[in-house]
Amino acid sequence: MHDSDIETLQLDLDRLGQWAVENAMQMNPGRSKAVSFTRARVNDPLNYVYGDQRIPEAKSCKYLGIILRSDLSWADQVNTVQEA
């Protein structure tokens, strides 16, 4: 991920936070995860913040019932479906 991409995403998070304040909306960054989807080796941690809370980094996340892994592997999803 390029530095400009990281800065752009953080700016978007800052704008979202400002919008939430202006519209009396509450967001819970503790229920969010930062995941970088790539097959490339990434050693730098993701350090995104929302307000004054750091968004935790994860290697996978579940979205609409599908397990998405940062390395783009479907292994976790396949294993979950086979167990069912």
SERO-4910 file (N, C-alpha, C, O; in steps of 0.05 Angstrom, whole numbers):
BEGIN
 pado doro    nc1    nc2    nc3   cac1   cac2   cac3    cc1    cc2    cc3    oc1    oc2    oc3
  Met    A     17    -23      0      0      0      0     18     25      0     37     26     15
  His    A     12     43    -17     28     68    -19     21     87      4     -2     87     14
  Asp    A     40    104     11     35    124     32     12    142     25     -4    149     43
  Ser    A      9    148      0    -14    166     -8    -41    152     -3    -60    165      4
  Asp    A    -42    126     -8    -66    110     -2    -73    111     27    -96    114     35
  Ile    A    -52    107     44    -56    107     73    -66    134     82    -85    136     98
  Glu    A    -54    156     72    -62    183     79    -91    189     70   -106    201     85
  Thr    A    -98    180     46   -125    184     36   -145    170     53   -166    182     59
  Leu    A   -140    145     60   -159    131     77   -162    144    104   -184    145    115
  Gln    A   -140    152    116   -142    166    142   -157    192    140   -173    198    158
  Leu    A   -153    207    118   -169    231    114   -199    225    111   -216    239    122
  Asp    A   -205    203     97   -233    195     95   -245    187    122   -268    194    128
  Leu    A   -229    174    139   -238    167    166   -243    193    183   -262    194    198
  Asp    A   -225    212    179   -228    238    193   -254    252    184   -269    263    201
  Arg    A   -259    252    158   -283    264    147   -308    250    157   -328    262    164
  Leu    A   -307    223    158   -330    208    169   -335    215    198   -358    218    206
  Gly    A   -314    218    213   -317    226    241   -330    253    244   -347    257    261
  Gln    A   -321    272    227   -333    299    228   -362    298    220   -379    311    232
  Trp    A   -369    283    199   -396    280    190   -414    268    212   -436    277    217
  Ala    A   -403    248    226   -418    235    248   -424    255    270   -446    256    281
  Val    A   -405    272    277   -409    292    297   -430    312    288   -449    318    303
  Glu    A   -428    322    264   -447    341    253   -476    330    251   -495    345    253
  Asn    A   -478    304    248   -505    291    245   -513    275    269   -531    258    268
  Ala    A   -500    280    292   -506    266    317   -507    236    314   -525    223    326
  Met    A   -488    225    299   -486    196    296   -463    186    313   -443    199    316
  Gln    A   -466    162    324   -445    150    339   -434    126    324   -449    109    315
  Met    A   -408    125    322   -394    103    309   -378     88    330   -369    100    350
  Asn    A   -375     62    327   -360     46    346   -336     34    331   -337     12    320
  Pro    A   -313     48    332   -289     38    318   -279     11    330   -264     -3    317
  Gly    A   -287      5    355   -279    -20    367   -291    -44    353   -282    -67    356
  Arg    A   -313    -39    338   -326    -61    323   -316    -62    294   -326    -78    278
  Ser    A   -296    -46    288   -285    -45    261   -258    -59    261   -246    -63    282
  Lys    A   -249    -66    237   -223    -78    233   -209    -65    209   -222    -58    190
  Ala    A   -183    -63    211   -167    -53    188   -154    -78    176   -139    -92    189
  Val    A   -160    -82    150   -149   -105    136   -138    -95    109   -151    -81     95
  Ser    A   -113   -103    103   -101    -97     77   -102   -122     60    -89   -142     67
  Phe    A   -116   -121     38   -119   -144     20    -98   -143     -1    -99   -126    -19
  Thr    A    -79   -162      0    -57   -163    -20    -43   -190    -18    -43   -202      4
  Arg    A    -31   -198    -40    -14   -222    -39     15   -214    -33     31   -232    -28
  Ala    A     21   -189    -34     48   -180    -29     54   -181      1     35   -180     18
  Arg    A     79   -185      9     86   -185     37     85   -156     47     98   -138     36
  Val    A     70   -153     68     68   -126     81     76   -129    110     64   -143    125
  Asn    A     98   -115    117    108   -116    144     99    -92    161    100    -94    185
  Asp    A     92    -71    148     84    -47    163     56    -50    174     38    -58    159
  Pro    A     52    -45    200     25    -48    211      7    -25    201     16     -4    194
  Leu    A    -19    -31    201    -39    -11    194    -45      5    219    -52     -6    240
  Asn    A    -42     31    218    -46     48    241    -68     69    235    -62     93    234
  Tyr    A    -92     60    232   -114     78    227   -128     85    253   -130     68    271
  Val    A   -137    110    255   -152    118    279   -178    131    270   -180    143    249
  Tyr    A   -197    128    288   -223    141    284   -228    156    310   -231    144    332
  Gly    A   -228    183    308   -230    199    332   -204    195    348   -183    201    337
  Asp    A   -206    186    372   -182    181    388   -177    151    392   -161    143    409
  Gln    A   -192    134    377   -189    105    380   -175     93    356   -182     98    334
  Arg    A   -156     76    362   -142     61    340   -161     39    330   -174     25    346
  Ile    A   -162     35    304   -177     13    292   -159    -11    292   -138    -11    280
  Pro    A   -167    -33    305   -150    -57    307   -145    -70    280   -163    -71    263
  Glu    A   -121    -79    276   -113    -93    251   -121   -122    253   -119   -134    275
  Ala    A   -129   -134    231   -137   -162    231   -127   -175    205   -122   -161    185
  Lys    A   -123   -201    205   -115   -216    182   -139   -226    166   -136   -234    143
  Ser    A   -162   -224    178   -186   -233    164   -210   -218    176   -209   -207    198
  Cys    A   -232   -219    161   -257   -208    171   -280   -222    158   -278   -234    136
  Lys    A   -303   -221    171   -327   -234    160   -345   -211    150   -352   -193    164
  Tyr    A   -353   -213    125   -370   -193    112   -392   -207     97   -387   -222     78
  Leu    A   -417   -201    105   -440   -214     92   -438   -244     92   -446   -257     73
  Gly    A   -427   -255    114   -425   -284    117   -401   -297    103   -398   -321    104
  Ile    A   -385   -281     90   -361   -292     76   -336   -283     91   -333   -260     98
  Ile    A   -318   -302     95   -293   -296    109   -273   -287     88   -266   -302     69
  Leu    A   -263   -262     91   -244   -251     73   -217   -249     87   -215   -238    109
  Arg    A   -196   -261     75   -169   -261     87   -152   -240     73   -155   -235     49
  Ser    A   -133   -229     89   -116   -208     78    -98   -218     55    -91   -203     37
  Asp    A    -92   -244     55    -75   -256     34    -91   -266     10    -80   -279     -8
  Leu    A   -117   -260     10   -135   -266    -12   -140   -296    -14   -150   -305    -35
  Ser    A   -134   -312      6   -139   -341      6   -167   -346     14   -179   -331     30
  Trp    A   -179   -367      3   -206   -375     10   -206   -398     31   -228   -409     36
  Ala    A   -183   -405     41   -181   -429     58   -200   -428     82   -214   -448     88
  Asp    A   -202   -406     96   -220   -404    120   -249   -407    111   -264   -420    125
  Gln    A   -257   -395     89   -284   -397     80   -291   -425     72   -312   -435     78
  Val    A   -273   -438     57   -277   -466     48   -280   -484     73   -297   -501     73
  Asn    A   -262   -481     92   -263   -498    116   -289   -494    131   -300   -513    142
  Thr    A   -299   -469    133   -324   -463    147   -347   -476    133   -365   -487    146
  Val    A   -348   -475    106   -370   -486     91   -369   -517     93   -390   -529     95
  Gln    A   -345   -529     92   -343   -558     94   -352   -568    121   -363   -590    123
  Glu    A   -348   -553    142   -356   -561    169   -387   -560    173   -397   -574    190
  Ala    A   -400   -544    158   -429   -540    161   -445   -563    150   -469   -563    151
***
